[in-house]
Amino acid sequence: MYNFAKHNAACGFPADIHFLVPSELVEDPLDQLRLSEAVEGIAEVHVAPSLDSQIDKESQLIDLAASEPWSIGALWGESFRYYRELLAIEERRGKPFDVVEFPDFGGWGVAAVEAKRCGMALQETMLAARLHSTQGVIARAERFSDPSPWAGVLMDAEAHLLRHADIIVGHTQSIIDHNSEHYDLEDRWRGRTVLEFPPIILDTSVFPKPISHGAANGDRTDFIFSSRLQRFKRPDLFVRASIRFLERNPGHKGVFRLVSYGWEQGYIAWVKSLVPESLREKIVFIEGAEQTERDNWLAHSVVIIPSDYESLCLFAYEASCMGTSVILNRECSAFGRGERWVEGENCLMFDGSVEGLVLEMERSTRWSPNSKVSVQPDQPYWINATNAVLKKNEDTPRVCLVGLGYKSASELEEHFSELVILLANTELQSVPVSKYLMVPHQIAEHSAALSARAEKAGWEVISTSGVEECPTSLRRRLVAMSGDAVIMAGPGVIPSPGFIRVAANAIALNPNLSVVGGFAENLDFETGQRTGASAFAGEMPSVAMLSNQVAPFACLITKSLLEKYEFDSKAMCQWFEVFIRECAINGEEIAILPIPSVRVSRIEQRHADLGSKLSAGIIDRVGIEAGLAGRLLAIAPRGGSDGTNTGQKGQPWTGDKPLQDIDEMERMMAVAHANFLAARLRGIPWRRKVALPTMASWDEILVAYDRLKSEIPVPDSFNEREYLFRNNDVANAVTNGDLPSGFEHFVRYGRAEGRPRP
C-alpha cells in the first residue's frame, strides 16, 4: 500500500489516499508515529478501535456476538469495526469516500457490503476488492486443507465480498480469470473487473551485483527458494528437485538454500525430513537471515519459485530486477500466460513436475536472462472510478407482521402488548404494515376478548389448528397474506422498528434480496437485561450446510421466496432453520444488516440431538436433488467400534463439540462431501464451489467421479489410482475438474503419447 501512495504522489496526487489499520497494529505509540512518518505527505493513517472500547449500542452488541473466537460472530466483529470507523471518518471529513478498497482475504468487507447493498450507508462510495490470495484459492491450491467451521466462515466471507463488490481489481488478467472461474463468477464479474498492474518500487542501487552463470562456473551455481514455507508455495518440490539434481550431478559444488520461514511446523518438519542425511550440508534451511545477507544470496543464486498459486509474487519481480536468473512454475496462473514473464527471455519455466524443474535447473547453469521483467505500473483505476448507485422502487413494500406460536392465553396477551408498542414507534410510520395474529384453537376461548380488541385495532385474527399448526399449512397461510414480505414473531421475540424500516427499504432498493436479517439481542426473561448477542451468516453456504446460524427467526422474508420453498414438517420445531438453511445452500440472496434486528427474551427448548440430525437431513436432500442415488455420507464423523458417531474420549458426537476434537480424516471427508454436493445442486463443476472449507481427498475424488458416471466408464482392468500417481499432470487435471478420470485421458491422449497403461 505504501507503493500505491508513492505512485499516487509521483502522478501528481490525483487522489487523497487514506489507510485504515486496526488498533492492535499501533498499540505502541511509537509504532503509530513511525507509520504516520512513513506516509507523511502522501497518505493519511486512521485507526479502527476495538469494539470493546466503544459505547454505542451496535458496537457493544456486536462485540458480545464476537466474544466466541473463530466464529461467525468473531468475523462480524472484525468487519464491523472497519465499517464503523469508515462512517466515522466520513463524518469527520464532511463528505463520503469515492472508493473504499478491501483486500480479498480476511472477510473484512462483509459489514460494508451488507450496509451498501441494503441502502444503509456508503451509497455514494464504490466498494472495490483487490485480488491477492483468498484462503479459498489457497485451499484449492493446497488441495488437502484442514477443515473447520472457522475455515468455512472465512472462505464464505471472502467469496461474499467478491460476489458483491462494485469492482474487482486484478494485477494480471490471468489472475482475474483464475479467480472468476474458481468462484464461478464469470457472469457476475462481466464489466466489473479492472486490470491494474501495481507499482513496484525497488531501490536497485543497493542490490549486490549479480553473477552470470556460464560454462566457467556452472558447477558452482547456487539455487535459492525464498518464498514462505507454505504448502501451495511448494518448498517440497524445490527440495525434491534439488535432491534429484545432485543425484544426476554428483560433482556439483553449489548450495541449495531455503531462506524463509513458515507457521505450520509439522509441514516444515516433513519438508526438512525429505533431505537425505548425506545431502544436509548441500540443501540447507535458513531462518532469520538479515536482509543484506538474503540479498547477497539472491544475487549469487538462481531463484526458484515453484508455487502452484501466486496473485503476483513481488519476490519474483524483485529477483528479476536484480538481474538474477529466475525459474518459474508455468502452471501457476501468475506466470504462465506470457503477460510479463517471457520464457527464455527474462525467465525459465518448468512444467510443475520435479523432473521438469530438474531439467530447467540444469539449463540455468548455462543461461542468463536477456532482459529484466517489466514493472511498469498501470494507471490507478480510481482515477476514472464511477459508482453504481442503487435506485429505490417508488412503492415501499408492504410488510406482513405475523404474531404466532402461542401456547397459552397469557403468553398471547403479553406478546400482543409488545407488538402494539412496536407498531406505535415513529420509525414505522413510513412502512405500510399488515397485521396478523395467529391464535391456536385450544386457547381461542380464553382469548376471545383480546382477539376482539385486536380486530378492532386493524389486526386480522386467524384461528389455527391444535397446539402447533403444521408448517406446511402455515406456509400456505403466509403466502395468502396481503403484502410483499413477511416478518414472523413469536413469544419473547420482538423485531426492532428500525430494522423493519431498513429491511423494507432494502428489498425496495435490491429486488434480488430474498431475506433480510440482522443481529439478535438476547435478554434475560425475568430482568430484561442483556445477556448476549447472536450473529448470523446470511447466504454463506458453508455455515448453512453445518449450522443454524443463517438468519434470525424474525427476519424479513419476501413472499416470492415463500412461494418457492416449502416448510418441512419433519423438522419438528426447527422447520424455520431447515427452510432458511436450504435457501442459503440454493444460492438465494440473504443479507444480514450490521444492526440489531430482534430482541429475544425466551428461547424455545430444542431437542439436544436435533442440530446434527438436521444437518444430516439437509446433506441427504441436497444429494438427492443433485441426482445421486442412495443415502449419502452423514456429516457427523464415524468413530466408535460399535458404529456410533464419536468425538473426544469416545462419547457420541451431537454437534456441540468443536470439530478439532474429531478425527481429521473423517472431518475432511465430511466437509469435502458437503462441498461436492452443494456444487452439484447448483449445476456447476464441484471444483468451483470452493467457499466451503476443503477440497476432497484422493479417495473422495474417485468416489465423486464414479458417482457422476463418466461418459467413458473406467473399466475394472484399468488401475485409475496408479495412472494418476504416475502422471502428475493428469492428476492435477482430474483434481481441478478439467477431466472426469485418468482413464478418459488415457483413451483420448495418453495412449497416443506413449504413456503406459497401468
SULURRA-V289263 format. One record per backbone hydrogen bond with DSSP energy under -1.0 kcal/mol. CO is the residue of the C=O (numbers start at 1). NH is the residue of the N-H. Records with the same first field share a line. If there is no record, write none. Layout:
BEGIN
CO->NH, NH
END
This chain:
BEGIN
1->5
2->6
3->7
4->8
5->9
6->10
7->11
8->13
9->12
17->44
19->46
21->48
22->25
23->26
28->31, 32
29->33
30->34
31->35
32->36
33->37
34->38
35->39
39->42, 43
44->19
46->21
48->23
50->53
51->54
56->60
57->61
58->62
59->63
60->64
61->65
62->66
64->67
71->75
72->76
73->77
74->78
75->79
76->80
77->81
78->82
79->83
80->84
81->85
82->86
83->87
84->88
85->89
86->90
87->91
88->92
89->93
90->94, 95
98->126
100->128
102->130
107->110
109->113
110->114
111->115
112->116
113->117
114->118
115->120
116->119
122->125
126->100
127->166, 167
128->102
129->169
130->104
134->138
135->139
136->140
137->141
138->142
139->143
142->144
148->152
149->153
150->154
151->155
152->156
153->157
154->158
155->159
156->160
157->161
158->162
159->163
160->164
161->165
167->129
168->194
169->131
170->196
172->176
173->177
174->178
175->179
176->180
177->181
178->182
179->183
180->185
185->189
189->192
192->168
194->170
197->378
202->204
203->206
204->207
214->218
217->220
218->221
219->253
222->302
223->257
224->304
225->259
228->230
231->234
232->308
234->238
235->239
236->240
237->241
238->242
239->243
240->244
241->245
242->246
243->247
244->248
245->249
249->252
255->223
256->284
257->225
258->260, 286
261->229
263->265
264->268
265->269
266->270
267->271
268->272
269->273
271->274
272->275
276->279
277->280
279->282, 283
282->256
284->258
286->260
290->294
291->295
292->296
293->297
294->298
295->299
296->300
298->301
299->211
302->224
303->327
305->329
313->317
314->318
315->319
316->320
317->321
318->322
319->324
320->323
325->303
326->348
327->305
328->350
329->332
332->335, 336
342->345, 346
345->370, 371
347->344
348->328
350->330
353->357
354->358
355->359
356->360
357->361
358->362
359->363
360->364
363->366
364->367
380->383
381->384
398->484, 485
399->434
400->487
401->436
402->489
403->438
408->412
409->413
410->414
411->415
412->416
413->417
414->418
415->419
416->420
417->421
418->422
419->423
420->424
422->425
425->428
426->429
428->431
432->399
434->401
435->460
436->403
437->462
439->464
440->443
447->451
448->452
449->453
450->454
451->455
452->456
453->457
454->459
455->458
460->437
462->439
464->441
470->474
471->475
472->476
473->477
474->478
475->479
476->480
478->481
484->559
485->400
486->557
487->402
489->404
490->493
492->601
494->599
496->500
497->501
498->502
499->503
500->504
501->505
502->506
503->507
504->508
505->509
506->510
508->393
510->513
514->558
515->591
516->556
517->593
519->597, 598
520->534
521->600
522->531, 532
524->528
529->524
532->522
534->520
540->544
541->545
542->546
543->547
548->550
549->537
550->538
553->555
556->516
557->486
558->562
559->563
561->565
568->571
569->572
571->574
574->578
575->579
576->580
577->581
578->582
579->583
580->584
581->585
582->586
583->588
584->587
589->514, 515
590->539
591->517
593->595
595->519
597->496
598->521
599->494
600->523
607->610
609->613
610->614
611->615
612->616
613->617
614->618
615->619
616->620
617->621
618->622
619->623
620->624
621->625
622->626
623->628
624->627
640->643
644->640
645->653
647->650
648->651
651->647
658->661
659->662
663->667
664->668
665->669
666->670
667->671
668->672
669->673
670->674
671->675
672->676
673->677
674->678
675->679
676->680
677->681
678->682
679->684
680->683
685->688
688->690
697->701
698->702
699->703
700->704
701->705
702->706
703->707
704->708
715->718
718->720
719->723
720->724
721->725
722->726
723->727
727->731
728->732
729->733
730->734
731->735
732->736
733->738, 739
741->745
742->746
743->747
744->748
745->749, 750
746->751
749->753
750->755
751->754
END
